Amino acid sequence: MLIEHQHKPGGFDAGHCRDCAREADLLDHYHRIQREEQTVKQAHRWAWQARRNATWGLWSSGIGILLAAIALLNRACLRRCPRPSRRGTTRSASGASQQRLVGRRNATGC
């Protein structure tokens, strides 16, 4: 009979209460149960960490794919619509030369 440490009726558990285990000479059982519980908690932490890392990896790869697609579209547009050179024009260029530049851009679709 346990004298020093008492639980409610039916509440004796040598696997979860160190005092109960000591009084009943079941410390080995108590330590084994504690190790098993610690193993389960550690596995849960590892699973949570793996999920977090997988989420980061998926988001990062998605952003990388999106940036690659934007770069490809940008390159395709630049090849199709070359920018006009401004070497021969000055700031005080006539309105007619500016109209030609705008007209050239609109004719190619860019």
N, CA, C and O atoms as a Tinker XYZ file with bonds, in Angstrom:
   440  protein
     1  N      0.841000   -1.182000    0.000000    73     2
     2  CA     0.000000    0.000000    0.000000    64     1     3
     3  C      0.880000    1.238000    0.000000    63     2     4     5
     4  O      1.862000    1.307000    0.738000    81     3
     5  N      0.539000    2.188000   -0.804000    73     3     6
     6  CA     1.286000    3.432000   -0.894000    64     5     7
     7  C      0.890000    4.349000    0.249000    63     6     8     9
     8  O     -0.288000    4.640000    0.455000    81     7
     9  N      1.888000    4.795000    0.980000    73     7    10
    10  CA     1.597000    5.631000    2.143000    64     9    11
    11  C      1.935000    7.093000    1.858000    63    10    12    13
    12  O      1.125000    7.980000    2.131000    81    11
    13  N      3.108000    7.347000    1.320000    73    11    14
    14  CA     3.584000    8.723000    1.142000    64    13    15
    15  C      2.859000    9.475000    0.026000    63    14    16    17
    16  O      2.677000   10.690000    0.101000    81    15
    17  N      2.457000    8.756000   -0.988000    73    15    18
    18  CA     1.932000    9.420000   -2.175000    64    17    19
    19  C      0.629000    8.730000   -2.552000    63    18    20    21
    20  O      0.625000    7.541000   -2.872000    81    19
    21  N     -0.449000    9.447000   -2.519000    73    19    22
    22  CA    -1.727000    8.825000   -2.821000    64    21    23
    23  C     -2.413000    9.541000   -3.972000    63    22    24    25
    24  O     -2.339000   10.762000   -4.109000    81    23
    25  N     -3.080000    8.746000   -4.790000    73    23    26
    26  CA    -3.858000    9.244000   -5.920000    64    25    27
    27  C     -5.327000    9.000000   -5.640000    63    26    28    29
    28  O     -5.697000    8.405000   -4.627000    81    27
    29  N     -6.151000    9.467000   -6.551000    73    27    30
    30  CA    -7.575000    9.150000   -6.486000    64    29    31
    31  C     -7.731000    7.637000   -6.681000    63    30    32    33
    32  O     -6.820000    7.001000   -7.210000    81    31
    33  N     -8.826000    7.061000   -6.282000    73    31    34
    34  CA    -9.032000    5.622000   -6.483000    64    33    35
    35  C     -8.916000    5.262000   -7.967000    63    34    36    37
    36  O     -9.563000    5.875000   -8.815000    81    35
    37  N     -8.093000    4.270000   -8.264000    73    35    38
    38  CA    -7.876000    3.840000   -9.647000    64    37    39
    39  C     -6.900000    4.723000  -10.397000    63    38    40    41
    40  O     -6.735000    4.564000  -11.607000    81    39
    41  N     -6.251000    5.644000   -9.713000    73    39    42
    42  CA    -5.351000    6.576000  -10.380000    64    41    43
    43  C     -3.888000    6.211000  -10.269000    63    42    44    45
    44  O     -3.031000    6.988000  -10.691000    81    43
    45  N     -3.574000    5.046000   -9.711000    73    43    46
    46  CA    -2.182000    4.630000   -9.588000    64    45    47
    47  C     -1.630000    4.314000  -10.966000    63    46    48    49
    48  O     -2.209000    3.515000  -11.701000    81    47
    49  N     -0.513000    4.936000  -11.320000    73    47    50
    50  CA     0.121000    4.665000  -12.609000    64    49    51
    51  C      1.622000    4.767000  -12.429000    63    50    52    53
    52  O      2.175000    5.866000  -12.381000    81    51
    53  N      2.271000    3.639000  -12.329000    73    51    54
    54  CA     3.723000    3.627000  -12.110000    64    53    55
    55  C      4.493000    4.076000  -13.341000    63    54    56    57
    56  O      5.699000    4.311000  -13.255000    81    55
    57  N      3.834000    4.201000  -14.478000    73    55    58
    58  CA     4.513000    4.652000  -15.692000    64    57    59
    59  C      4.586000    6.154000  -15.813000    63    58    60    61
    60  O      5.406000    6.674000  -16.569000    81    59
    61  N      3.745000    6.863000  -15.081000    73    59    62
    62  CA     3.706000    8.317000  -15.230000    64    61    63
    63  C      4.008000    9.073000  -13.944000    63    62    64    65
    64  O      4.246000   10.280000  -13.987000    81    63
    65  N      4.004000    8.404000  -12.821000    73    63    66
    66  CA     4.259000    9.082000  -11.555000    64    65    67
    67  C      5.516000    8.484000  -10.921000    63    66    68    69
    68  O      5.533000    7.311000  -10.548000    81    67
    69  N      6.548000    9.285000  -10.805000    73    67    70
    70  CA     7.825000    8.802000  -10.282000    64    69    71
    71  C      7.701000    8.339000   -8.825000    63    70    72    73
    72  O      8.302000    7.332000   -8.451000    81    71
    73  N      6.946000    9.046000   -8.014000    73    71    74
    74  CA     6.785000    8.653000   -6.608000    64    73    75
    75  C      6.078000    7.309000   -6.493000    63    74    76    77
    76  O      6.462000    6.467000   -5.681000    81    75
    77  N      5.033000    7.109000   -7.316000    73    75    78
    78  CA     4.334000    5.820000   -7.300000    64    77    79
    79  C      5.287000    4.696000   -7.725000    63    78    80    81
    80  O      5.295000    3.620000   -7.128000    81    79
    81  N      6.067000    4.952000   -8.737000    73    79    82
    82  CA     6.996000    3.935000   -9.229000    64    81    83
    83  C      8.059000    3.618000   -8.180000    63    82    84    85
    84  O      8.427000    2.456000   -8.008000    81    83
    85  N      8.547000    4.620000   -7.486000    73    83    86
    86  CA     9.566000    4.396000   -6.456000    64    85    87
    87  C      8.988000    3.566000   -5.303000    63    86    88    89
    88  O      9.626000    2.626000   -4.829000    81    87
    89  N      7.796000    3.915000   -4.863000    73    87    90
    90  CA     7.192000    3.194000   -3.754000    64    89    91
    91  C      6.836000    1.755000   -4.131000    63    90    92    93
    92  O      6.868000    0.868000   -3.279000    81    91
    93  N      6.501000    1.521000   -5.381000    73    91    94
    94  CA     6.132000    0.171000   -5.811000    64    93    95
    95  C      7.323000   -0.584000   -6.384000    63    94    96    97
    96  O      7.145000   -1.681000   -6.913000    81    95
    97  N      8.533000   -0.033000   -6.297000    73    95    98
    98  CA     9.749000   -0.631000   -6.859000    64    97    99
    99  C      9.616000   -0.902000   -8.354000    63    98   100   101
   100  O     10.024000   -1.954000   -8.845000    81    99
   101  N      9.055000    0.039000   -9.051000    73    99   102
   102  CA     8.891000   -0.082000  -10.509000    64   101   103
   103  C      9.599000    1.057000  -11.243000    63   102   104   105
   104  O      9.098000    1.539000  -12.259000    81   103
   105  N     10.752000    1.491000  -10.743000    73   103   106
   106  CA    11.458000    2.604000  -11.401000    64   105   107
   107  C     11.898000    2.238000  -12.808000    63   106   108   109
   108  O     11.905000    3.100000  -13.687000    81   107
   109  N     12.271000    0.967000  -13.051000    73   107   110
   110  CA    12.645000    0.564000  -14.412000    64   109   111
   111  C     11.479000    0.758000  -15.368000    63   110   112   113
   112  O     11.648000    1.254000  -16.482000    81   111
   113  N     10.288000    0.359000  -14.915000    73   111   114
   114  CA     9.088000    0.545000  -15.733000    64   113   115
   115  C      8.840000    2.032000  -15.983000    63   114   116   117
   116  O      8.531000    2.428000  -17.106000    81   115
   117  N      8.973000    2.845000  -14.955000    73   115   118
   118  CA     8.774000    4.285000  -15.083000    64   117   119
   119  C      9.746000    4.879000  -16.106000    63   118   120   121
   120  O      9.340000    5.661000  -16.966000    81   119
   121  N     11.037000    4.506000  -16.014000    73   119   122
   122  CA    12.031000    5.052000  -16.949000    64   121   123
   123  C     11.764000    4.592000  -18.384000    63   122   124   125
   124  O     11.956000    5.358000  -19.327000    81   123
   125  N     11.326000    3.356000  -18.547000    73   123   126
   126  CA    11.024000    2.864000  -19.896000    64   125   127
   127  C      9.850000    3.643000  -20.483000    63   126   128   129
   128  O      9.901000    4.052000  -21.642000    81   127
   129  N      8.801000    3.851000  -19.705000    73   127   130
   130  CA     7.640000    4.611000  -20.187000    64   129   131
   131  C      8.047000    6.042000  -20.536000    63   130   132   133
   132  O      7.613000    6.578000  -21.555000    81   131
   133  N      8.877000    6.661000  -19.698000    73   131   134
   134  CA     9.312000    8.031000  -19.966000    64   133   135
   135  C     10.121000    8.109000  -21.258000    63   134   136   137
   136  O      9.966000    9.053000  -22.031000    81   135
   137  N     10.997000    7.106000  -21.498000    73   135   138
   138  CA    11.783000    7.086000  -22.745000    64   137   139
   139  C     10.875000    6.927000  -23.961000    63   138   140   141
   140  O     11.084000    7.578000  -24.984000    81   139
   141  N      9.869000    6.062000  -23.850000    73   139   142
   142  CA     8.938000    5.871000  -24.966000    64   141   143
   143  C      8.163000    7.150000  -25.255000    63   142   144   145
   144  O      7.983000    7.520000  -26.416000    81   143
   145  N      7.709000    7.819000  -24.218000    73   143   146
   146  CA     6.989000    9.080000  -24.428000    64   145   147
   147  C      7.892000   10.140000  -25.035000    63   146   148   149
   148  O      7.465000   10.914000  -25.892000    81   147
   149  N      9.128000   10.172000  -24.594000    73   147   150
   150  CA    10.077000   11.137000  -25.151000    64   149   151
   151  C     10.345000   10.831000  -26.621000    63   150   152   153
   152  O     10.474000   11.751000  -27.429000    81   151
   153  N     10.429000    9.553000  -26.975000    73   151   154
   154  CA    10.642000    9.155000  -28.368000    64   153   155
   155  C      9.469000    9.596000  -29.241000    63   154   156   157
   156  O      9.672000   10.081000  -30.354000    81   155
   157  N      8.253000    9.432000  -28.746000    73   155   158
   158  CA     7.065000    9.843000  -29.507000    64   157   159
   159  C      7.060000   11.360000  -29.692000    63   158   160   161
   160  O      6.767000   11.851000  -30.782000    81   159
   161  N      7.382000   12.100000  -28.636000    73   159   162
   162  CA     7.416000   13.566000  -28.744000    64   161   163
   163  C      8.493000   14.022000  -29.719000    63   162   164   165
   164  O      8.281000   14.961000  -30.487000    81   163
   165  N      9.650000   13.360000  -29.691000    73   163   166
   166  CA    10.737000   13.720000  -30.594000    64   165   167
   167  C     10.347000   13.420000  -32.048000    63   166   168   169
   168  O     10.643000   14.210000  -32.944000    81   167
   169  N      9.692000   12.291000  -32.280000    73   167   170
   170  CA     9.232000   11.959000  -33.630000    64   169   171
   171  C      8.224000   12.999000  -34.120000    63   170   172   173
   172  O      8.237000   13.378000  -35.291000    81   171
   173  N      7.358000   13.454000  -33.229000    73   171   174
   174  CA     6.393000   14.490000  -33.599000    64   173   175
   175  C      7.110000   15.787000  -33.974000    63   174   176   177
   176  O      6.751000   16.435000  -34.957000    81   175
   177  N      8.129000   16.167000  -33.187000    73   175   178
   178  CA     8.901000   17.380000  -33.506000    64   177   179
   179  C      9.603000   17.238000  -34.846000    63   178   180   181
   180  O      9.625000   18.181000  -35.637000    81   179
   181  N     10.182000   16.059000  -35.113000    73   179   182
   182  CA    10.868000   15.848000  -36.396000    64   181   183
   183  C      9.895000   15.927000  -37.557000    63   182   184   185
   184  O     10.219000   16.493000  -38.601000    81   183
   185  N      8.702000   15.363000  -37.386000    73   183   186
   186  CA     7.697000   15.420000  -38.449000    64   185   187
   187  C      7.269000   16.863000  -38.705000    63   186   188   189
   188  O      7.102000   17.274000  -39.854000    81   187
   189  N      7.094000   17.626000  -37.633000    73   187   190
   190  CA     6.714000   19.031000  -37.794000    64   189   191
   191  C      7.818000   19.805000  -38.504000    63   190   192   193
   192  O      7.538000   20.623000  -39.379000    81   191
   193  N      9.078000   19.550000  -38.129000    73   191   194
   194  CA    10.205000   20.233000  -38.763000    64   193   195
   195  C     10.315000   19.840000  -40.246000    63   194   196   197
   196  O     10.592000   20.687000  -41.094000    81   195
   197  N     10.097000   18.562000  -40.550000    73   195   198
   198  CA    10.150000   18.113000  -41.949000    64   197   199
   199  C      9.049000   18.777000  -42.765000    63   198   200   201
   200  O      9.273000   19.169000  -43.910000    81   199
   201  N      7.862000   18.904000  -42.181000    73   199   202
   202  CA     6.765000   19.568000  -42.892000    64   201   203
   203  C      7.092000   21.028000  -43.151000    63   202   204   205
   204  O      6.830000   21.558000  -44.231000    81   203
   205  N      7.671000   21.673000  -42.138000    73   203   206
   206  CA     8.040000   23.085000  -42.296000    64   205   207
   207  C      9.095000   23.257000  -43.386000    63   206   208   209
   208  O      8.998000   24.164000  -44.213000    81   207
   209  N     10.101000   22.384000  -43.385000    73   207   210
   210  CA    11.144000   22.470000  -44.409000    64   209   211
   211  C     10.589000   22.174000  -45.797000    63   210   212   213
   212  O     10.977000   22.817000  -46.772000    81   211
   213  N      9.683000   21.203000  -45.891000    73   211   214
   214  CA     9.071000   20.892000  -47.183000    64   213   215
   215  C      8.247000   22.073000  -47.698000    63   214   216   217
   216  O      8.261000   22.374000  -48.891000    81   215
   217  N      7.537000   22.732000  -46.799000    73   215   218
   218  CA     6.752000   23.903000  -47.204000    64   217   219
   219  C      7.657000   25.005000  -47.736000    63   218   220   221
   220  O      7.379000   25.603000  -48.776000    81   219
   221  N      8.746000   25.270000  -47.010000    73   219   222
   222  CA     9.698000   26.280000  -47.485000    64   221   223
   223  C     10.259000   25.898000  -48.850000    63   222   224   225
   224  O     10.375000   26.748000  -49.732000    81   223
   225  N     10.604000   24.638000  -49.028000    73   223   226
   226  CA    11.149000   24.173000  -50.301000    64   225   227
   227  C     10.164000   24.344000  -51.445000    63   226   228   229
   228  O     10.538000   24.782000  -52.533000    81   227
   229  N      8.904000   23.998000  -51.199000    73   227   230
   230  CA     7.891000   24.138000  -52.248000    64   229   231
   231  C      7.662000   25.596000  -52.615000    63   230   232   233
   232  O      7.577000   25.936000  -53.795000    81   231
   233  N      7.561000   26.455000  -51.611000    73   231   234
   234  CA     7.370000   27.888000  -51.903000    64   233   235
   235  C      8.575000   28.444000  -52.650000    63   234   236   237
   236  O      8.409000   29.210000  -53.599000    81   235
   237  N      9.777000   28.075000  -52.240000    73   235   238
   238  CA    10.989000   28.579000  -52.903000    64   237   239
   239  C     11.057000   28.118000  -54.351000    63   238   240   241
   240  O     11.377000   28.904000  -55.243000    81   239
   241  N     10.756000   26.844000  -54.585000    73   239   242
   242  CA    10.804000   26.350000  -55.963000    64   241   243
   243  C      9.708000   27.005000  -56.807000    63   242   244   245
   244  O      9.926000   27.295000  -57.983000    81   243
   245  N      8.542000   27.238000  -56.219000    73   243   246
   246  CA     7.474000   27.918000  -56.955000    64   245   247
   247  C      7.862000   29.333000  -57.357000    63   246   248   249
   248  O      7.587000   29.773000  -58.473000    81   247
   249  N      8.503000   30.038000  -56.435000    73   247   250
   250  CA     8.961000   31.395000  -56.748000    64   249   251
   251  C     10.038000   31.350000  -57.819000    63   250   252   253
   252  O     10.059000   32.192000  -58.716000    81   251
   253  N     10.939000   30.367000  -57.730000    73   251   254
   254  CA    11.987000   30.226000  -58.750000    64   253   255
   255  C     11.406000   29.949000  -60.126000    63   254   256   257
   256  O     11.865000   30.518000  -61.116000    81   255
   257  N     10.401000   29.081000  -60.203000    73   255   258
   258  CA     9.762000   28.784000  -61.488000    64   257   259
   259  C      9.054000   30.018000  -62.028000    63   258   260   261
   260  O      9.114000   30.293000  -63.226000    81   259
   261  N      8.392000   30.754000  -61.163000    73   259   262
   262  CA     7.715000   31.975000  -61.592000    64   261   263
   263  C      8.705000   33.000000  -62.132000    63   262   264   265
   264  O      8.457000   33.613000  -63.171000    81   263
   265  N      9.820000   33.191000  -61.440000    73   263   266
   266  CA    10.830000   34.141000  -61.918000    64   265   267
   267  C     11.454000   33.685000  -63.237000    63   266   268   269
   268  O     11.740000   34.512000  -64.103000    81   267
   269  N     11.668000   32.375000  -63.395000    73   267   270
   270  CA    12.217000   31.858000  -64.652000    64   269   271
   271  C     11.240000   32.099000  -65.797000    63   270   272   273
   272  O     11.655000   32.468000  -66.896000    81   271
   273  N      9.943000   31.893000  -65.553000    73   271   274
   274  CA     8.944000   32.130000  -66.595000    64   273   275
   275  C      8.895000   33.608000  -66.980000    63   274   276   277
   276  O      8.780000   33.937000  -68.160000    81   275
   277  N      8.980000   34.486000  -66.002000    73   275   278
   278  CA     8.984000   35.929000  -66.293000    64   277   279
   279  C     10.215000   36.293000  -67.106000    63   278   280   281
   280  O     10.123000   37.078000  -68.050000    81   279
   281  N     11.366000   35.735000  -66.752000    73   279   282
   282  CA    12.595000   36.030000  -67.495000    64   281   283
   283  C     12.484000   35.544000  -68.939000    63   282   284   285
   284  O     12.916000   36.239000  -69.858000    81   283
   285  N     11.907000   34.353000  -69.147000    73   283   286
   286  CA    11.745000   33.846000  -70.513000    64   285   287
   287  C     10.797000   34.717000  -71.322000    63   286   288   289
   288  O     11.067000   35.016000  -72.485000    81   287
   289  N      9.696000   35.123000  -70.720000    73   287   290
   290  CA     8.756000   35.997000  -71.432000    64   289   291
   291  C      9.385000   37.345000  -71.736000    63   290   292   293
   292  O      9.172000   37.905000  -72.812000    81   291
   293  N     10.154000   37.865000  -70.801000    73   291   294
   294  CA    10.823000   39.145000  -71.006000    64   293   295
   295  C     11.828000   39.038000  -72.153000    63   294   296   297
   296  O     11.902000   39.924000  -73.004000    81   295
   297  N     12.596000   37.957000  -72.172000    73   295   298
   298  CA    13.582000   37.759000  -73.240000    64   297   299
   299  C     12.898000   37.609000  -74.592000    63   298   300   301
   300  O     13.378000   38.154000  -75.586000    81   299
   301  N     11.782000   36.877000  -74.647000    73   299   302
   302  CA    11.056000   36.690000  -75.902000    64   301   303
   303  C     10.504000   38.024000  -76.395000    63   302   304   305
   304  O     10.545000   38.300000  -77.594000    81   303
   305  N      9.999000   38.839000  -75.508000    73   303   306
   306  CA     9.459000   40.144000  -75.908000    64   305   307
   307  C     10.574000   41.061000  -76.408000    63   306   308   309
   308  O     10.392000   41.796000  -77.379000    81   307
   309  N     11.734000   41.013000  -75.738000    73   307   310
   310  CA    12.845000   41.864000  -76.176000    64   309   311
   311  C     13.376000   41.446000  -77.535000    63   310   312   313
   312  O     13.784000   42.302000  -78.320000    81   311
   313  N     13.383000   40.163000  -77.829000    73   311   314
   314  CA    13.834000   39.706000  -79.153000    64   313   315
   315  C     12.842000   40.112000  -80.234000    63   314   316   317
   316  O     13.240000   40.475000  -81.341000    81   315
   317  N     11.557000   40.053000  -79.916000    73   315   318
   318  CA    10.537000   40.403000  -80.896000    64   317   319
   319  C     10.417000   41.911000  -81.077000    63   318   320   321
   320  O     10.116000   42.380000  -82.175000    81   319
   321  N     10.645000   42.665000  -80.028000    73   319   322
   322  CA    10.455000   44.109000  -80.061000    64   321   323
   323  C     11.746000   44.800000  -79.618000    63   322   324   325
   324  O     11.859000   45.210000  -78.463000    81   323
   325  N     12.717000   44.934000  -80.518000    73   323   326
   326  CA    13.950000   45.613000  -80.093000    64   325   327
   327  C     13.681000   47.081000  -79.806000    63   326   328   329
   328  O     12.877000   47.725000  -80.480000    81   327
   329  N     14.348000   47.584000  -78.820000    73   327   330
   330  CA    14.191000   48.999000  -78.484000    64   329   331
   331  C     14.910000   49.856000  -79.522000    63   330   332   333
   332  O     16.014000   49.520000  -79.951000    81   331
   333  N     14.290000   50.954000  -79.921000    73   331   334
   334  CA    14.942000   51.824000  -80.905000    64   333   335
   335  C     16.142000   52.519000  -80.266000    63   334   336   337
   336  O     16.113000   52.906000  -79.097000    81   335
   337  N     17.178000   52.663000  -81.055000    73   335   338
   338  CA    18.367000   53.343000  -80.524000    64   337   339
   339  C     18.106000   54.840000  -80.519000    63   338   340   341
   340  O     17.423000   55.359000  -81.402000    81   339
   341  N     18.631000   55.509000  -79.561000    73   339   342
   342  CA    18.429000   56.951000  -79.431000    64   341   343
   343  C     19.728000   57.699000  -79.701000    63   342   344   345
   344  O     19.913000   58.821000  -79.228000    81   343
   345  N     20.602000   57.096000  -80.440000    73   343   346
   346  CA    21.907000   57.731000  -80.688000    64   345   347
   347  C     21.791000   59.017000  -81.504000    63   346   348   349
   348  O     22.462000   60.004000  -81.203000    81   347
   349  N     20.947000   59.011000  -82.531000    73   347   350
   350  CA    20.854000   60.175000  -83.405000    64   349   351
   351  C     19.878000   61.229000  -82.925000    63   350   352   353
   352  O     19.798000   62.299000  -83.528000    81   351
   353  N     19.150000   60.974000  -81.889000    73   351   354
   354  CA    18.141000   61.939000  -81.446000    64   353   355
   355  C     18.653000   62.714000  -80.244000    63   354   356   357
   356  O     19.495000   62.232000  -79.487000    81   355
   357  N     18.152000   63.872000  -80.089000    73   355   358
   358  CA    18.477000   64.702000  -78.934000    64   357   359
   359  C     17.197000   64.982000  -78.175000    63   358   360   361
   360  O     16.112000   64.568000  -78.582000    81   359
   361  N     17.334000   65.673000  -77.095000    73   359   362
   362  CA    16.143000   66.002000  -76.304000    64   361   363
   363  C     15.200000   66.928000  -77.062000    63   362   364   365
   364  O     13.987000   66.865000  -76.862000    81   363
   365  N     15.710000   67.747000  -77.890000    73   363   366
   366  CA    14.864000   68.690000  -78.622000    64   365   367
   367  C     14.507000   68.126000  -79.989000    63   366   368   369
   368  O     14.411000   68.868000  -80.966000    81   367
   369  N     14.312000   66.818000  -80.059000    73   367   370
   370  CA    13.961000   66.199000  -81.338000    64   369   371
   371  C     12.575000   66.664000  -81.757000    63   370   372   373
   372  O     11.740000   67.018000  -80.926000    81   371
   373  N     12.359000   66.654000  -83.027000    73   371   374
   374  CA    11.070000   67.121000  -83.539000    64   373   375
   375  C      9.980000   66.118000  -83.199000    63   374   376   377
   376  O     10.251000   64.951000  -82.916000    81   375
   377  N      8.784000   66.581000  -83.232000    73   375   378
   378  CA     7.643000   65.724000  -82.941000    64   377   379
   379  C      7.496000   64.602000  -83.953000    63   378   380   381
   380  O      6.967000   63.541000  -83.621000    81   379
   381  N      7.956000   64.815000  -85.189000    73   379   382
   382  CA     7.819000   63.791000  -86.224000    64   381   383
   383  C      8.679000   62.566000  -85.895000    63   382   384   385
   384  O      8.236000   61.432000  -86.077000    81   383
   385  N      9.930000   62.793000  -85.403000    73   383   386
   386  CA    10.786000   61.642000  -85.080000    64   385   387
   387  C     10.209000   60.868000  -83.896000    63   386   388   389
   388  O     10.309000   59.642000  -83.853000    81   387
   389  N      9.607000   61.571000  -82.938000    73   387   390
   390  CA     8.991000   60.874000  -81.817000    64   389   391
   391  C      7.762000   60.091000  -82.276000    63   390   392   393
   392  O      7.492000   59.006000  -81.761000    81   391
   393  N      7.029000   60.621000  -83.222000    73   391   394
   394  CA     5.877000   59.909000  -83.764000    64   393   395
   395  C      6.311000   58.620000  -84.455000    63   394   396   397
   396  O      5.631000   57.599000  -84.352000    81   395
   397  N      7.467000   58.665000  -85.174000    73   395   398
   398  CA     7.956000   57.454000  -85.843000    64   397   399
   399  C      8.327000   56.382000  -84.826000    63   398   400   401
   400  O      8.046000   55.204000  -85.045000    81   399
   401  N      8.954000   56.771000  -83.714000    73   399   402
   402  CA     9.332000   55.792000  -82.682000    64   401   403
   403  C      8.101000   55.134000  -82.074000    63   402   404   405
   404  O      8.064000   53.920000  -81.877000    81   403
   405  N      7.098000   55.948000  -81.780000    73   403   406
   406  CA     5.882000   55.410000  -81.196000    64   405   407
   407  C      5.183000   54.514000  -82.198000    63   406   408   409
   408  O      4.680000   53.450000  -81.836000    81   407
   409  N      5.144000   54.933000  -83.456000    73   407   410
   410  CA     4.517000   54.140000  -84.507000    64   409   411
   411  C      5.216000   52.794000  -84.705000    63   410   412   413
   412  O      4.553000   51.785000  -84.946000    81   411
   413  N      6.548000   52.770000  -84.607000    73   411   414
   414  CA     7.299000   51.528000  -84.791000    64   413   415
   415  C      6.987000   50.560000  -83.653000    63   414   416   417
   416  O      6.820000   49.365000  -83.895000    81   415
   417  N      6.905000   51.047000  -82.433000    73   415   418
   418  CA     6.610000   50.185000  -81.297000    64   417   419
   419  C      5.198000   49.592000  -81.429000    63   418   420   421
   420  O      4.999000   48.403000  -81.179000    81   419
   421  N      4.248000   50.397000  -81.810000    73   419   422
   422  CA     2.870000   49.916000  -81.917000    64   421   423
   423  C      2.698000   48.939000  -83.086000    63   422   424   425
   424  O      1.859000   48.041000  -83.014000    81   423
   425  N      3.471000   49.101000  -84.151000    73   423   426
   426  CA     3.350000   48.229000  -85.316000    64   425   427
   427  C      3.831000   46.815000  -84.976000    63   426   428   429
   428  O      3.306000   45.850000  -85.531000    81   427
   429  N      4.802000   46.666000  -84.092000    73   427   430
   430  CA     5.316000   45.326000  -83.759000    64   429   431
   431  C      4.503000   44.664000  -82.665000    63   430   432   433
   432  O      4.664000   43.466000  -82.430000    81   431
   433  N      3.649000   45.390000  -81.998000    73   431   434
   434  CA     2.802000   44.797000  -80.968000    64   433   435
   435  C      3.356000   44.916000  -79.568000    63   434   436   437
   436  O      2.771000   44.346000  -78.647000    81   435
   437  N      4.426000   45.610000  -79.359000    73   435   438
   438  CA     4.993000   45.747000  -78.002000    64   437   439
   439  C      4.724000   47.122000  -77.445000    63   438   440
   440  O      5.123000   47.421000  -76.319000    81   439
